[in-house]
Amino acid sequence: MLNYLPDGELQLETKEAVAPDLGRLASRLKVLADPRRLTILDMLMEGVQCNCEIAERLDVSLSLISYHLRILSEAGLVQSERDPDDARWLYYSVNRKALEELSGALAHLLDVRRIRPRQPSCGPRRCENC
């Protein structure tokens, strides 16, 4: 688990709590590797939107936006909710829990404090007596 210290620095509680599921991380990163899906996620970070609002801002077809939203939804990054008065309308938002998990996994993976000096276990410097 990640904790924020008073000075804003991140502190890792235990190694087990932050060790990411690399397969899940890779799958989500593959989904986000598409520039349109990354743009859509960025737009949803601004708040709930319907696919017509997203399509208009990106100047692409509704069917293409629906396709990308489906992929983001299947990856668990985006969730949808039907309008209570007219079920034809869907509103999309980010899945906060999934984004927190993704953020934590990336923070752990890219934490430069994890980098250690090389301890040779092979090669010419491995054996001190050779």
ZAMARGU-4260 file (C-alpha; in steps of 0.2 Angstrom, whole numbers, plus 5000, padded with zeros to 4 digits):
<rodrens>
0) 5000/5000/5000 | 5006/5018/4996 | 5006/5031/5010 | 5009/5049/5008 | 5021/5057/5021
5) 5018/5075/5027 | 5032/5081/5015 | 5022/5073/5000 | 5034/5059/4998 | 5027/5041/4995
10) 5031/5028/5007 | 5028/5009/5003 | 5021/4999/5018 | 5025/4982/5013 | 5033/4973/4998
15) 5018/4961/4996 | 5005/4975/4997 | 5012/4985/4982 | 5019/4971/4971 | 5009/4973/4955
20) 5001/4960/4945 | 5011/4962/4930 | 5000/4953/4918 | 4985/4964/4923 | 4996/4980/4922
25) 5002/4975/4905 | 4984/4972/4899 | 4979/4989/4905 | 4994/4997/4897 | 4990/4989/4881
30) 4973/4996/4881 | 4980/5013/4885 | 4993/5012/4872 | 4980/5018/4859 | 4981/5037/4858
35) 4962/5039/4856 | 4958/5028/4871 | 4971/5038/4881 | 4962/5054/4876 | 4945/5047/4880
40) 4952/5042/4898 | 4959/5060/4899 | 4943/5067/4895 | 4934/5056/4908 | 4946/5062/4921
45) 4937/5079/4919 | 4920/5071/4924 | 4906/5060/4918 | 4902/5061/4899 | 4891/5053/4886
50) 4898/5046/4871 | 4890/5060/4860 | 4900/5073/4870 | 4916/5063/4868 | 4913/5060/4849
55) 4910/5079/4846 | 4926/5084/4855 | 4936/5071/4846 | 4927/5074/4829 | 4925/5055/4826
60) 4910/5044/4824 | 4899/5038/4838 | 4902/5020/4833 | 4921/5023/4835 | 4919/5031/4852
65) 4908/5016/4857 | 4921/5004/4852 | 4934/5012/4862 | 4923/5014/4877 | 4919/4996/4876
70) 4938/4991/4876 | 4941/5003/4891 | 4926/4996/4900 | 4931/4978/4897 | 4948/4983/4905
75) 4939/4989/4920 | 4945/5007/4918 | 4929/5015/4913 | 4911/5012/4919 | 4894/5016/4912
80) 4877/5021/4920 | 4861/5022/4911 | 4850/5038/4912 | 4836/5035/4925 | 4823/5044/4914
85) 4829/5038/4897 | 4838/5021/4896 | 4845/5025/4879 | 4857/5037/4886 | 4873/5030/4894
90) 4885/5041/4904 | 4903/5036/4906 | 4915/5039/4920 | 4932/5032/4926 | 4933/5018/4938
95) 4942/5026/4952 | 4947/5010/4961 | 4955/5003/4945 | 4964/5019/4942 | 4970/5019/4960
100) 4976/5001/4957 | 4985/5006/4940 | 4993/5021/4948 | 4999/5011/4963 | 5006/4998/4951
105) 5015/5010/4940 | 5021/5020/4955 | 5029/5003/4962 | 5036/4998/4945 | 5044/5015/4941
110) 5050/5019/4959 | 5068/5024/4956 | 5071/5020/4975 | 5070/5001/4970 | 5086/5002/4959
115) 5100/4994/4967 | 5119/4993/4962 | 5123/4978/4952 | 5128/4962/4962 | 5136/4951/4949
120) 5131/4933/4949 | 5139/4929/4933 | 5153/4935/4922 | 5171/4939/4925 | 5169/4949/4941
125) 5158/4936/4949 | 5172/4925/4956 | 5184/4934/4968 | 5196/4920/4969 | 5197/4915/4950
</rodrens>
